[in-house]
Amino acid sequence: MKRKKITLWGVLYLWISEAIDKFWLWLISKIFAFLIAVFMSLQGRRMSHNNGIAGQGWLHIVDDPKFPEHPFFRKGETFPVRIRHASAAFLDDAMNCIRSISIKFSHHHLKSPFDIEMNTGVTGLFWSAASFIAFARNRQEKWGVEYVEYNRQYPEGLEGAKISVRRHATSFHNLHYYCKTPFLFIGKDQIKRYAKYRVLPADNEKESGIDLHPSDWDLSNQRILPHETRGRNFLKYEYEERVRKKEAKYRLQIQTRVAADDDDPEIFNNMVPWNEDIFPWHDLAHFHIDHTLDWKESTLTTFSLNNMPKTLGVLPAKSIYDYNSLNYMRKHSEIARKARLLSYKIWGMVPPIPDNDNRNCEEWGQ
């Protein structure tokens, strides 16, 4: 069997095609971040997860790590830690929402050597920059009902929503949070690996809020239930009380796998969890939150995937269809974070979420 000849023109064509794909990814990421900065951040709003509460404490890297040694995650080392729990995307804790935890190895609201962001559920609602743009374009939110068309067009996203939303959560603390798209991990042995992260409650408290049999409509209708008795800020109040009484304690875990030249692209797909029997989770650190922060400091707190050592950073992406393009877009959204902080200096802080305002809304004053 004759081998196909690779001509100079063929190589040039491939190189140009890849360069164009990368350019479009860069351009779309920059345009999207700019639009968010202008139409949301300069109004004092995050792109999502505006409804949150932050706290501070201390994080301790485990003394007997089972994961590959890394110069940043040195065994036994202690870091200051600041976290923020939030609900996406509405200003009402009782709605059917994804919940999140964001972590920074710092007590500063912005500067940090390591930040990581996670949401509930082992899979996501979108898996690439292209699918995220479709997700955003098809939101069509109206008083708590949204993504009807997206869920119809993208059943994979609907399945991800079934796994990720937590209507009946009783606490931010007892949920399980996952960083679904992998990151780079190059340890002391200089072997290239990929890593995922998750956070669990330290006391193994059972996860709350899981609906085992949601209907498709339940995933689009995120409105509060009829005759809802839980208040608009009940999760934030519960968390404040929990931390005040006994602190909130967590386990940060890591899952690693060795990279290969012929890696299946599906290992980067956040809709496909890694097999835990082959790639087990190991404790990376234990951390506790000993006090919560006020509304102003919680609102100022921001997280960035640019706050990472190079050996733990974002994996390169080749196009808007690349699974790693999600983290690429997040990394290139710095302008939106800076614009939001600038808006507070110009216009002042957004007000705290009132208890007695309209329900089922995502913006102040709706």
C-alpha positions as CSV (number, residue, x, y, z in Angstrom):
1,M,0.0,0.0,0.0
2,K,1.4,3.3,-1.1
3,R,1.9,6.0,1.5
4,K,0.4,9.4,0.7
5,K,2.9,12.0,-0.1
6,I,2.8,15.1,2.1
7,T,3.5,18.0,-0.1
8,L,4.8,21.4,1.0
9,W,1.4,22.9,-0.1
10,G,-0.4,20.4,2.1
11,V,1.8,21.3,5.1
12,L,1.2,25.0,4.4
13,Y,-2.5,24.5,4.1
14,L,-2.7,22.7,7.4
15,W,-0.6,25.4,9.1
16,I,-2.8,28.2,7.7
17,S,-6.0,26.4,8.8
18,E,-4.7,25.9,12.3
19,A,-3.6,29.5,12.5
20,I,-7.0,30.7,11.3
21,D,-8.8,28.5,13.9
22,K,-6.6,29.8,16.7
23,F,-7.1,33.4,15.6
24,W,-10.9,33.0,15.6
25,L,-10.7,31.5,19.1
26,W,-8.6,34.5,20.3
27,L,-10.8,37.0,18.5
28,I,-14.1,35.6,19.8
29,S,-12.7,35.3,23.3
30,K,-11.6,39.0,23.3
31,I,-14.9,40.2,21.7
32,F,-17.0,38.2,24.2
33,A,-15.0,39.5,27.2
34,F,-15.3,43.1,25.8
35,L,-19.1,42.8,25.5
36,I,-19.3,41.4,29.0
37,A,-17.2,44.3,30.3
38,V,-19.3,47.0,28.6
39,F,-22.8,45.6,29.1
40,M,-22.4,43.9,32.5
41,S,-19.2,44.6,34.3
42,L,-19.4,48.4,34.0
43,Q,-22.8,48.1,35.7
44,G,-21.2,46.4,38.6
45,R,-22.4,42.9,37.6
46,R,-20.5,39.6,37.2
47,M,-21.2,37.6,34.1
48,S,-23.0,35.2,36.4
49,H,-22.9,34.1,40.1
50,N,-23.8,37.6,41.4
51,N,-25.6,36.0,44.3
52,G,-22.8,35.0,46.7
53,I,-21.0,35.1,50.0
54,A,-17.3,35.0,50.7
55,G,-15.3,33.8,53.7
56,Q,-11.7,33.5,54.8
57,G,-9.6,30.9,56.7
58,W,-6.6,28.7,56.2
59,L,-5.6,25.9,53.9
60,H,-3.1,23.1,54.7
61,I,-1.6,20.9,52.0
62,V,-1.8,17.3,53.2
63,D,1.3,15.9,55.0
64,D,1.2,12.6,53.2
65,P,0.3,13.3,49.6
66,K,-0.7,10.5,47.3
67,F,-0.7,12.6,44.2
68,P,2.6,13.3,42.3
69,E,4.9,15.8,44.0
70,H,4.6,19.3,42.9
71,P,6.8,22.3,43.8
72,F,3.7,24.5,44.5
73,F,1.7,22.0,46.4
74,R,4.4,21.2,48.9
75,K,3.4,18.8,51.6
76,G,2.5,20.4,55.0
77,E,2.5,23.9,53.7
78,T,-0.1,26.3,54.9
79,F,-1.8,29.1,52.8
80,P,-4.3,31.8,53.6
81,V,-7.5,31.0,51.7
82,R,-10.5,33.0,50.6
83,I,-13.5,31.4,49.1
84,R,-16.8,32.6,47.6
85,H,-20.0,30.5,47.4
86,A,-22.6,31.6,44.9
87,S,-25.7,30.6,42.9
88,A,-26.0,31.0,39.1
89,A,-27.5,33.2,37.9
90,F,-30.3,34.5,40.0
91,L,-30.5,36.7,43.1
92,D,-32.7,34.1,44.9
93,D,-31.3,31.2,46.9
94,A,-34.5,29.2,46.6
95,M,-34.4,29.0,42.8
96,N,-33.3,25.9,40.9
97,C,-29.7,26.9,40.3
98,I,-26.2,25.6,39.9
99,R,-24.1,26.4,43.0
100,S,-20.4,27.2,43.1
101,I,-17.3,27.5,45.1
102,S,-14.3,29.6,44.0
103,I,-11.0,29.4,45.9
104,K,-8.0,31.6,46.1
105,F,-4.8,30.9,48.0
106,S,-4.8,34.4,49.5
107,H,-6.7,36.8,51.8
108,H,-6.5,39.5,49.1
109,H,-9.7,40.2,47.1
110,L,-7.7,40.0,43.8
111,K,-4.0,38.9,44.1
112,S,-3.3,35.3,44.6
113,P,-0.7,32.6,43.5
114,F,-3.5,30.1,42.7
115,D,-7.2,30.4,42.0
116,I,-9.7,27.7,41.0
117,E,-13.4,27.8,40.3
118,M,-15.9,24.9,40.6
119,N,-19.6,24.2,40.2
120,T,-21.9,21.5,41.4
121,G,-22.2,18.4,39.3
122,V,-19.7,16.1,37.7
123,T,-20.5,17.3,34.1
124,G,-21.3,20.6,32.6
125,L,-24.0,22.3,30.5
126,F,-21.6,23.2,27.7
127,W,-18.2,21.7,26.6
128,S,-16.4,24.2,24.3
129,A,-16.3,27.9,23.4
130,A,-18.7,27.2,20.5
131,S,-21.3,25.4,22.7
132,F,-21.0,28.1,25.4
133,I,-21.8,30.8,22.8
134,A,-24.8,28.8,21.8
135,F,-25.7,28.5,25.4
136,A,-25.5,32.2,26.0
137,R,-27.3,33.1,22.7
138,N,-30.2,30.7,23.5
139,R,-30.7,31.8,27.1
140,Q,-33.9,33.8,26.4
141,E,-34.6,34.3,30.1
142,K,-38.0,35.6,31.3
143,W,-38.7,35.7,35.0
144,G,-36.8,32.6,35.9
145,V,-37.7,30.5,32.8
146,E,-34.7,30.1,30.4
147,Y,-32.8,27.8,28.0
148,V,-35.9,26.1,26.6
149,E,-34.6,26.3,23.1
150,Y,-31.0,25.4,24.1
151,N,-32.2,22.3,26.0
152,R,-34.2,21.3,22.9
153,Q,-31.3,21.8,20.5
154,Y,-28.5,20.4,22.8
155,P,-29.7,17.4,24.8
156,E,-26.2,16.9,26.2
157,G,-26.5,20.2,27.9
158,L,-29.9,19.2,29.3
159,E,-28.4,16.1,30.8
160,G,-25.6,18.2,32.3
161,A,-28.2,20.4,33.9
162,K,-30.0,17.5,35.4
163,I,-26.8,16.5,37.1
164,S,-25.7,20.0,38.2
165,V,-28.6,22.0,39.5
166,R,-29.4,21.9,43.2
167,R,-32.9,23.3,44.0
168,H,-33.2,21.8,47.4
169,A,-29.8,22.5,48.7
170,T,-29.8,23.0,52.5
171,S,-26.3,24.6,52.7
172,F,-23.5,25.7,50.4
173,H,-21.2,23.7,52.6
174,N,-22.6,20.2,52.0
175,L,-22.5,20.3,48.2
176,H,-19.9,18.7,46.0
177,Y,-18.1,21.0,43.6
178,Y,-16.1,20.0,40.5
179,C,-13.6,21.7,38.2
180,K,-14.7,19.7,35.1
181,T,-12.2,20.8,32.4
182,P,-8.7,19.6,33.1
183,F,-5.6,21.7,33.7
184,L,-1.9,21.1,33.2
185,F,0.1,19.4,35.9
186,I,3.9,19.2,35.7
187,G,5.3,18.0,39.0
188,K,8.8,17.6,40.3
189,D,9.4,14.6,38.0
190,Q,8.8,16.8,35.0
191,I,6.2,14.3,33.6
192,K,3.4,16.1,31.8
193,R,0.0,15.3,33.4
194,Y,-3.5,16.6,33.4
195,A,-5.4,17.4,36.6
196,K,-9.0,17.9,37.7
197,Y,-10.1,19.3,41.1
198,R,-13.1,18.9,43.4
199,V,-14.2,20.1,46.9
200,L,-16.2,18.0,49.4
201,P,-17.3,18.7,53.0
202,A,-14.6,17.5,55.4
203,D,-17.1,15.6,57.5
204,N,-18.6,13.6,54.6
205,E,-22.0,15.2,55.2
206,K,-24.5,13.9,52.6
207,E,-24.9,16.1,49.6
208,S,-28.2,18.0,49.6
209,G,-30.3,19.3,46.7
210,I,-30.1,16.5,44.3
211,D,-33.2,15.8,42.3
212,L,-33.1,12.2,41.0
213,H,-35.9,12.5,38.4
214,P,-36.2,16.1,37.2
215,S,-38.4,16.7,34.1
216,D,-37.1,18.6,31.1
217,W,-39.3,21.5,32.1
218,D,-37.9,21.5,35.7
219,L,-34.5,22.4,34.1
220,S,-35.9,25.3,32.2
221,N,-38.3,26.6,34.9
222,Q,-35.9,27.7,37.6
223,R,-38.6,29.7,39.4
224,I,-39.2,29.3,43.1
225,L,-41.7,26.6,44.0
226,P,-45.4,27.6,44.7
227,H,-45.8,28.5,48.4
228,E,-42.0,28.6,48.9
229,T,-41.2,29.2,52.6
230,R,-37.4,29.6,52.2
231,G,-36.2,33.2,52.1
232,R,-34.4,34.9,49.3
233,N,-31.1,34.8,51.2
234,F,-31.5,31.6,53.2
235,L,-28.4,29.8,51.9
236,K,-26.2,32.8,52.7
237,Y,-27.7,33.2,56.2
238,E,-27.3,29.5,56.9
239,Y,-23.6,29.7,55.8
240,E,-22.9,32.7,58.1
241,E,-24.5,30.9,61.0
242,R,-22.6,27.7,60.3
243,V,-19.3,29.4,60.1
244,R,-20.0,31.5,63.2
245,K,-20.9,28.4,65.3
246,K,-18.3,25.8,64.2
247,E,-16.4,26.9,61.1
248,A,-16.9,25.3,57.6
249,K,-14.3,22.6,56.8
250,Y,-13.6,21.2,53.4
251,R,-11.4,18.7,51.5
252,L,-9.8,19.9,48.3
253,Q,-9.0,16.8,46.1
254,I,-7.1,16.2,42.9
255,Q,-7.3,13.7,40.1
256,T,-4.3,13.3,37.7
257,R,-3.5,11.3,34.6
258,V,-0.3,11.1,32.5
259,A,-0.4,12.8,29.1
260,A,0.4,11.0,25.9
261,D,1.1,12.1,22.3
262,D,-2.0,10.2,21.1
263,D,-4.4,11.4,23.8
264,D,-8.0,10.9,22.9
265,P,-9.6,14.4,22.8
266,E,-12.5,13.1,24.8
267,I,-10.3,13.1,28.0
268,F,-10.6,17.0,27.9
269,N,-14.4,16.8,27.4
270,N,-16.1,18.1,30.6
271,M,-19.1,16.0,29.8
272,V,-17.1,12.8,30.3
273,P,-15.9,12.2,33.9
274,W,-12.6,10.3,34.3
275,N,-12.9,6.7,35.5
276,E,-12.3,7.0,39.3
277,D,-11.1,3.4,39.6
278,I,-8.2,4.1,37.1
279,F,-7.7,7.8,38.1
280,P,-8.6,8.0,41.8
281,W,-9.2,11.2,43.7
282,H,-6.6,12.0,46.3
283,D,-6.7,14.6,49.1
284,L,-4.7,17.7,48.1
285,A,-5.5,19.9,51.0
286,H,-7.8,20.5,53.9
287,F,-9.1,24.0,54.6
288,H,-11.5,25.7,57.0
289,I,-13.3,29.0,56.8
290,D,-13.4,30.7,60.2
291,H,-15.3,33.9,59.4
292,T,-17.4,35.3,56.6
293,L,-16.9,38.6,54.9
294,D,-19.3,41.5,54.6
295,W,-21.2,42.2,51.4
296,K,-18.7,44.8,50.1
297,E,-15.7,42.5,50.5
298,S,-17.6,39.6,49.1
299,T,-18.5,41.6,46.1
300,L,-14.9,42.9,45.6
301,T,-13.6,39.3,45.7
302,T,-12.7,38.1,42.2
303,F,-11.0,35.0,40.8
304,S,-8.9,34.5,37.7
305,L,-7.3,31.5,35.9
306,N,-4.4,33.8,35.3
307,N,-3.6,33.3,39.0
308,M,-1.8,30.0,38.5
309,P,1.8,28.7,38.3
310,K,2.7,27.9,34.7
311,T,3.1,24.2,35.6
312,L,-0.6,24.1,36.8
313,G,-2.1,26.4,34.1
314,V,-4.7,26.3,31.4
315,L,-4.1,23.8,28.6
316,P,-3.7,25.2,25.0
317,A,-6.7,25.2,22.7
318,K,-6.7,25.1,18.9
319,S,-10.2,26.3,18.0
320,I,-13.6,27.3,19.4
321,Y,-14.6,23.6,19.2
322,D,-11.7,22.4,21.3
323,Y,-12.7,21.2,24.7
324,N,-9.9,23.3,26.3
325,S,-11.3,26.4,24.7
326,L,-13.6,26.9,27.7
327,N,-10.7,27.6,30.1
328,Y,-9.0,29.6,27.3
329,M,-12.1,31.9,27.2
330,R,-12.1,32.2,31.0
331,K,-8.4,33.1,31.0
332,H,-9.0,35.8,28.4
333,S,-11.8,37.5,30.3
334,E,-9.5,39.7,32.5
335,I,-11.0,42.9,31.0
336,A,-14.4,42.0,32.4
337,R,-13.0,41.5,35.9
338,K,-11.1,44.8,35.8
339,A,-14.1,46.7,34.4
340,R,-16.3,45.4,37.3
341,L,-13.9,46.6,39.9
342,L,-13.5,49.9,38.1
343,S,-17.3,50.4,38.1
344,Y,-17.4,50.2,41.9
345,K,-14.9,53.1,42.1
346,I,-16.9,55.2,39.6
347,W,-20.5,54.3,40.6
348,G,-20.2,52.7,44.0
349,M,-21.0,49.2,45.2
350,V,-24.1,47.4,44.1
351,P,-26.5,47.1,47.1
352,P,-26.9,43.9,49.2
353,I,-29.7,41.6,48.0
354,P,-32.8,42.6,49.9
355,D,-35.0,39.9,51.6
356,N,-38.3,41.4,50.5
357,D,-37.6,42.3,46.9
358,N,-39.1,40.5,43.8
359,R,-38.4,36.8,43.6
360,N,-37.2,35.0,40.4
361,C,-35.0,37.8,39.2
362,E,-31.4,38.1,38.2
363,E,-30.9,41.9,38.5
364,W,-31.3,44.4,41.2
365,G,-34.5,46.4,40.9
366,Q,-36.3,44.1,38.6
